[in-house]
């Protein structure tokens, strides 16, 4: 029996940088009625507020929800209000090394990007993210730009040696996330295990990038059971199934 359901955000619960829709918000509320839930994503805290929290029904049991921004380098829980438990930021030396290597790799990859919307590189404190078409690119422009990940692989392959030891993952539709050595979604899952006192075998991870090189892939290293999804519509059907299964269990088995 699973006691914690863990989700990726973009491509899993919602379209890239878009709010969860009404159906997902209702399903998410209903899921929290029967089991604890966590979300781990490359986005920073404001993105979770905009995409998820602002769209949940008022009677949602937020005390059963844990938020891990920037691939688990930050950890938030709710008790009267949202509280940050920890944050793993880069040193100035680490930032310089990453930014220098990233600029060089982008130039060498020669992706021939015709137009961008906003900054391509964002410093999120504990994560540096490259968004090929810019941080504010519309979904319509992003959705078919690199759906086979081949364009981003040209950059990632050039980062592997200079940023050896750092965690580099491809997420969303156009982005590359870089976090501190040893800190990725596997790190976040271990933090969930420690802070929530829930065993790995009692968890289920759901994400759209569980393939090797995807930013969900590190979750597999923990031994957690994983489900790969195509999009948020498939996630909805999985949530419905989980709710149905857990609702049939005696209440005392779910608490």
C-alpha positions, 0 to 999 in steps of 0.5 A: 500500500502506498502512503505517499504519491510523488508528482513531477509538475510540468508535463505531468500535472500541467502543461509547461509553466501553465496552471493546473486545470479545474479537473486536475485541481479537483482530482488533486484535492480528492487525492489528498483526502486519501493519501499524502502527496508531494510535488518535485519540480525544477521550478522555483517556489513562485511557480508552484504558487502560480501553477498549483496552489492558487488553483486548488479548491479552498477545502484542500488538505494542504497539511498533507501536501509537501512541495520540493522546488528546484528538483528537491533543493528546497523543501516546503510543508504547510502548518498554518502557512507554508514553511521552508525546511531547507534550501541548498544554494550554490556558492558564488564559485559554483555559479560562475563555473556553471554559467561560464560552461553553459554559455560556452556549450550554448554557443558550440551547440549552434541551435539557430534559435530565431526568437526568444521570450525573456531571459534564457538563463535563470538563477534560482539560487539552488538551481540554474535553468536554461530555457532555450526559447526564454523563460516567458515563451508561449506553450505553442512555440515550445511544444514542438521545438524539442519533443525528442530532446535531441537539441538539448542533448547537444548542450548537455553532452558539452556540459558533462565534462566541465560540470562533472559531478553536478546534476544535469537534467532535461525537463519541461519542453525546452529547459535544462536544469543544473543543480548541486552535486548529488542533489536531484530528485533522488535527493528530494525523495530521500528527504521525503523519506527522512522528514515524513518517515515514509519508506521508499517502498511506500512511495509512488513517483509519477513523471513524464521524463523518467527516461535516461537523461530526463530530469525525473530519471534520478527518482529511479535510483532510489528504488521507488516505484515509478509510472511514466506518463505522456501528459497531464491527461494520462496523469488524471486517469492514474489519479482517478485509479489511485483514489478508487483503490485507496477509497476501498481500503478501510480508513484505519489502513490509510492513516 
